[in-house]
Amino acid sequence: MTTLLDKLYLQLKSSADNIEAYVADDVQWNVSAPINELHNKAQMLSQFWQPLITALPDIERKPFIHIESEYQGAQWIAGTGYFVGTFAKDLLDIPATNRTLYLRYTELVKLEEGKVKECFIILDFLDAMNQAGVNPLRKSLGHDGLIMPPSTMDGLCYGDTAKADESESQKSQQLVIDMLDELGRFDGKSLASMQLQNFWHSDFMWYGPAGIGTTRGIEGFRANHQGPFVFSFPDRSVDHKATLVAHNNYVSTGGWPHMHGTHSVGGWLGLPPTNKELSLRVMDIWRREGELLKENWVAIDIIDMCMQMGIDVFAMMREQKQGKAC
């Protein structure tokens, strides 16, 4: 089964001149920093696709989750996986290695009249820096490296698996909404005030972005991400209705801005507090197993967050490269 997005990227790899069947001319293509918001097809081609195909001339898109559903009267796609290719030329000044690069992507895509009308996509450029040996930020507290697909290997929900059971989709959606509400009950003192055991399996897997890493279980999540994050952003709030895609036991939430919070305490990523209110670009994909959530693929535009703090990660990377060259 070849999806609309599969066809789009196959056509882009062959020729960027003939994508009008897949993308609206006035498409809004929102990319993680430093690319950011692109407002039409021409900008998408020149500022998003051209850097990728130049850096990875044999690029291949390898999704391992793809779900679709209607949200607020429109058809949406959510997915994650990797762009894979030989890292032959620099990517936004990330130095080429001539080895295989795994560039993680997470996306939410809105369709209109059978074409992409709006896209939110986070590319994990920090992980690309890790692979090139030039990430200037602190090492992740969690596990760095390739993100695993669903343990059930059923994340590609199209073709024979495209039809959703609405009752199952609703059950998954409600569980995620209730869990997000629970995360909002932090009392400012104890992480245990958020009773995740009512929503997560004990061996829950949280596949985080570079800079945070992958964690296992509730305690691993609290130690490697939740603790540093919620204490650094004690007034954080989540708009969990930004976009919501639900298909059987999979649910995706996000877009941007999707979260807000004041960086009033230090600790997150080892960075000092800035006392600035930040807006966060976040996307999540959840897999329910039985009555609880078992896996969560998380994309956070950390480079954009750092920029709002006054920290230019790409500039730091360039300085680091120059220092190594000297």
C-alpha positions, 0 to 999 in steps of 0.5 A: 500500500502506497499512501499519499505521503509515500507518493509525495516523497517518492515524487520529490526524490524523482523530481520536485517539479511535479508535486501539484497532485499531492501538495496545495500551492498555499500549503503551510509547512511548519518545520522545527527550528531553524527552518520554522514556518514556510508559507507555500509550496515554493518555500517548502521545496527550497527551505525544507526539501532541498537541504534534505536531498542535498545532504542525503542524495539517496534519501529514503523515508521509512515510517513505522507509524502512520495513522489517520482520522478526522478532526474538527471536520478535516482529515489528518495523518499522524506518523513517525519514523526516519529519513535515512540516507548517506550523509554526503553533504552538510545539513544546515551546517551539521557536518557530513560524515559520509556514513548513514544518517538516521534523521528522525521525523514526527509529523501531523498532516492536514489534508484538503481535497486530497492534498497536503494543506498543512504540515507540522514536522519535527526533525530531530536535528540534535540527534543528527548532531549526535551522529556527527559528533557535534551536539553542543548540549549536555548528554541526554539523561535517557538512552540516546540512539535509534528509536524503536517501532511499536513492539506489536509492529502494527503502527502502519494503519493503512491498506487492510488495517485502515478501517478503524473501530470507532469505539476502540479509537474513542477509548484510546482518545479518552484515556490519553485525554484523561492522562493529560489531565492527570499530568496537570494535577502536579502539586508542585512538590511531589511527582507522585501527585500525578498518578501515572500508574492509573494510565501507564503500564509499569514497563511503559516506554517513553521514546524521547528526543535527543537531549532527553532520550528514551526512558523505561517505566514511570520511575525512569520517566520521572528521573530522566525527563518529568522531574527536571521538566516540571520543576523547571516549568512549574506553571506549564499548561497543555492544549491537548486539543491542538490536534488529535488523531485517533485510530484504534489503539493509537492516538496522536496529539500536538502541533504548535504551540502545544504547551506553554510554561515559564522557565523559572527554575534551572535543571532542565537540560542542565540549563539555568533559569531564564524566567521567560515564558516559552511556547513549546512545539510538541507532538506525541503518539501513544499506543494503548495496550488493554486498559493502559498506555504502553508506548509513547513516541515524543517529539519536542523542538528543543532547538526552538525552546533554546532559541527562546531562552537566548541559546542558539544551538546551531551557533554553538555547534558552529563555534564548536566545529571551528574550535576542533578545526583550530 
